Amino acid sequence: MLPPYDSRLRLRPGSQLQCDMPDILTVRNLKKHFPKVQAVNGVSFEVAEGSCFGLLGPNGAGKSTTVEMLEGILKPSSGEILFRGEPIGPRYRERVGIQFQTTALQDFLTVKENLRFFHSLYEQGPSIEELVETCHLGEFMDRDSRKLSGGQRQRLLLAIALVNDPDLLFLDEPTTGLDPQARRNFWELVQSIKARGKTIVLTTHYMEEAYLLCDEIAIMDHGHIIARGTPNRLLAEHFNDSVLEIPSAELNGQASALGFTVRREAAELMTADVNDSVRKLLDAGVSLTHLKIRPRTLEDLFIRLTGREMRS
Amino acid sequence: MKRLWAMTLARSLEFLRDTSALGWNLIFPLVMVAGMALIFSGPGQPLFKAAVIAPAGAALDAKLHPFLATPHVQFYAETSVEEALPKVQRHRIDMLIDLRTTPGKYWVNDQSPKGTTLERVLAGTAGPKLEREIASGAQIRYVDWVVPGVLGMNIMFSCLFGIGYVIVRYRKSGYLKRLNATPLRAIEFITAQLISRLALIMLITVVVFTGTNLFLHFRMEGSYLNLFLVALIGAISMIAMGLTVSARVTSEELAGGLLNLISSPMMVVSGVFFSMDGSPQILQAAAKIFPLTHMLEAARAVMLDGAGFMQIAPQLAILSAMAVVFLAIGASTFKWTQD
């Protein structure tokens, strides 16, 4: 089971970065021009073997373009991508597995037939039975793949991505559109795959997902990487405060005097000195019964770094 | 080889399970052949058709011979007796008139009621007397003539749309992008599409031909092997044409438009339903750019005239050349992704 949301700072599994592992991917000064836009503008990073690397960013930040170049689907305009020290070549496709954000499969084929088909495109890979067990496909093996629920479909696409026993797995927004339960199940699945030593490159819009799964994250905006590191280190670097949250009604109209920002029923205060802030609340006669103190999250960091303006 | 086979199998399963598409592919030609047989089995068409070989520079009008002013008869120019005479023998035209000599000559088929009627009209017309010649030969029913046309048309539609449309749909839905992330190569993918479609359309064509032949008993003068060869190479050339159209297109609407742009004129000028004899030269020349024209020419030569391999070799060579050229263009310009 996954730890509950509120305690994830303390209980997050696998949060130590495996610094002793060699890099499986090395990216140097990667650029991609499209006729009207410079989508990726000089991106460099490394992905350690066996780690989970998260690429985050608002829509249009250049993360999909970056990932497609890493996957070998898109040719970079300039820059270098090394897989275990070698430029990526034709054999690369045998070594990577990709779960695209949206993938159509062939119509009228069952889950089993789709798996068999992709299986036979590769020279090696686990048996179909193993894949079925890993991704929990057992109950709908003979169903037409168009008739799967969102979660079942993502599990099938994950199984297809694993069909060649890849060393490096790309997951492009794998849980977008899934209900919370299906999302949590999918996270467990990804963690079990990671536990087998696979390296994962993940893009996501869900900060909770990135926080839970990733050893290292990079936040992209306007074609650049604007922040990179382990989630906890990034939070520590950018925030030295916590958030006090209290129902607005409890503040007796003193919200602005006390420095709180009112958001509907709840008011928030960012503070580096919790003791001092709590003392001030008590002095003002505010009841602390419903006070919550929460640490800063990746979502706060994401918003701080990429701004709040509307994106397409 | 393993990848090629897997792709072929996957595509074939998809087609076979899509019962609506399969049904359409089977029922459409059946309905067409049956309809044609019904419509044209009744009394003959009111229009008479006569070929005229005129002296150099002369127009086909009443000055040349008053008979040429007869209403409801289509007179058209031919240049040699050798070319035109078989058409009288096959009942494709009702009369052949040669006005280059004095007296002139005419040929009618003594087994053709329309020819005999036209001969009576000629006898009652003023003007120089013409010498009567007899051309014999059993009539070819319209259904014998049209069955290669209908089957050929079905092959054409199935190949163009079954390949062109499907590949564009795959590209648009991102399925091609998914395949591109695997070791599958473009040439393997294309070959698999070709084999799958070819096997299915040949199967359908054989089933429809055999089925309709049970109750219509087509004229078959040549060998079934040669006919099969014509259909096979013709189908390959049209699949290759569909591949070329779909190599880069990303929208289904554009693909549909392009395919219609190719298939509609092909259906009209390739001689599916009507013989192009007597139509403007430019149209007959234009028809030569379409594979269907050559395929129907060869198929009719085999079925109606009993042509052997050597006689249909030119058409087979043209169809093969078209297939090679289209495949080369299709494979070299093929794109996996949308952008």
Boltz contact constraints between the chains, C-beta under 6 A:
constraints:
  - contact:
      token1: [A, 93]
      token2: [B, 183]
      max_distance: 6.0
  - contact:
      token1: [A, 98]
      token2: [B, 181]
      max_distance: 6.0
  - contact:
      token1: [A, 102]
      token2: [B, 174]
      max_distance: 6.0
  - contact:
      token1: [A, 103]
      token2: [B, 174]
      max_distance: 6.0
  - contact:
      token1: [A, 103]
      token2: [B, 178]
      max_distance: 6.0
  - contact:
      token1: [A, 104]
      token2: [B, 173]
      max_distance: 6.0
  - contact:
      token1: [A, 104]
      token2: [B, 174]
      max_distance: 6.0
  - contact:
      token1: [A, 104]
      token2: [B, 175]
      max_distance: 6.0
  - contact:
      token1: [A, 106]
      token2: [B, 10]
      max_distance: 6.0
  - contact:
      token1: [A, 106]
      token2: [B, 14]
      max_distance: 6.0
  - contact:
      token1: [A, 107]
      token2: [B, 14]
      max_distance: 6.0
  - contact:
      token1: [A, 108]
      token2: [B, 14]
      max_distance: 6.0
  - contact:
      token1: [A, 108]
      token2: [B, 17]
      max_distance: 6.0
  - contact:
      token1: [A, 108]
      token2: [B, 18]
      max_distance: 6.0
  - contact:
      token1: [A, 117]
      token2: [B, 6]
      max_distance: 6.0
  - contact:
      token1: [A, 117]
      token2: [B, 10]
      max_distance: 6.0
  - contact:
      token1: [A, 120]
      token2: [B, 2]
      max_distance: 6.0
  - contact:
      token1: [A, 120]
      token2: [B, 6]
      max_distance: 6.0
  - contact:
      token1: [A, 121]
      token2: [B, 3]
      max_distance: 6.0
  - contact:
      token1: [A, 121]
      token2: [B, 182]
      max_distance: 6.0
  - contact:
      token1: [A, 121]
      token2: [B, 183]
      max_distance: 6.0
  - contact:
      token1: [A, 121]
      token2: [B, 184]
      max_distance: 6.0
